[in-house]
Amino acid sequence: MDKFSECLWRSAFTIVYGWWYRTKVYGKENVPKEGPVIISPNHKSNNDPPLCGFALPRHVNFMAKEELFRNPISKLVCTWLGAFPVRRGGVDKLAIRHAMNLLKDNLMLGIFPEGTRQKGDTLGRFHDGVASMALRTGVPVVPVAIVGSDKMIRGEVAVIIGKPIPVAKAKATVEAIANVNDVVKTAIQTMIDDYKAGKYK
């Protein structure tokens, strides 16, 4: 993304999510300043990608369901923000190749491990995407907990960024994927629970 476009959307997100909704952000220092990173947030609403764009100090390129690219307006917004389509319900080789190229270019890749929006504060089932990509590339995963994006009540939205989880490059076996998913899921759920318990206030 060019600097001008990034400046525009960061300004817009700051006005909406920072000034208006007064979103609380914790753990910005946990995002590596350079190098490839996989961002792994929980998913509660369509506000989650722009909330991450507001909260994270580096630009993140999100995998987005291909349905969003069928509408001209949402396609324009997604493309402008650097998102790219992924076909759900199967292996999208083109999307996987694009994601790996982003990481090779030392950029940040965003994948919602739950695959779709979930209700409540308990995480849904994790798909293979985040763990498989991390194992294939050896890129660290940064867990992100998003709270309150489903209701968007002013002053009650928060983004908590966890410490990077190192993942050694290895074959993406069923067992290896399950192990990575367990670690990432536990990290996100713990941050949600800690925030609800008032530990970040």
NORRA-V216089 format. One record per pair of residues at least 12 apart in sequence whose C-alpha atoms are under 6 Angstrom apart, sorted by the first residue. I is the first residue (numbers start at 0). J is the second residue. If there is no record, write none. Layout:
# NORRA-V216089
I,J + I,J
This chain:
# NORRA-V216089
12,53 + 20,153 + 20,154 + 21,154 + 22,156 + 22,157 + 23,157 + 24,157 + 24,158 + 24,159 + 25,159 + 26,160 + 29,162 + 34,105 + 35,102 + 35,105 + 35,106 + 35,107 + 36,107 + 36,138 + 36,139 + 37,107 + 37,108 + 37,109 + 37,140 + 38,108 + 38,109 + 38,140 + 38,141 + 39,110 + 39,111 + 39,141 + 39,142 + 39,143 + 40,111 + 40,142 + 40,143 + 40,144 + 41,144 + 42,116 + 43,116 + 43,117 + 43,149 + 44,116 + 44,148 + 44,149 + 59,107 + 59,108 + 59,109 + 60,81 + 60,82 + 60,108 + 60,109 + 61,82 + 61,108 + 61,109 + 61,110 + 62,82 + 62,83 + 62,84 + 62,110 + 63,83 + 63,84 + 63,85 + 64,84 + 64,85 + 65,84 + 65,85 + 65,86 + 112,125 + 112,126 + 112,129 + 113,125 + 113,126 + 130,176 + 130,179 + 130,180 + 131,171 + 134,168 + 134,169 + 134,171 + 135,168 + 136,168 + 137,166 + 137,167 + 137,168 + 139,163 + 139,164 + 139,165 + 139,166 + 140,163 + 140,164 + 141,163 + 142,161 + 142,187 + 143,159 + 143,160 + 143,161 + 144,158 + 144,159 + 144,187 + 144,191 + 145,157 + 145,158
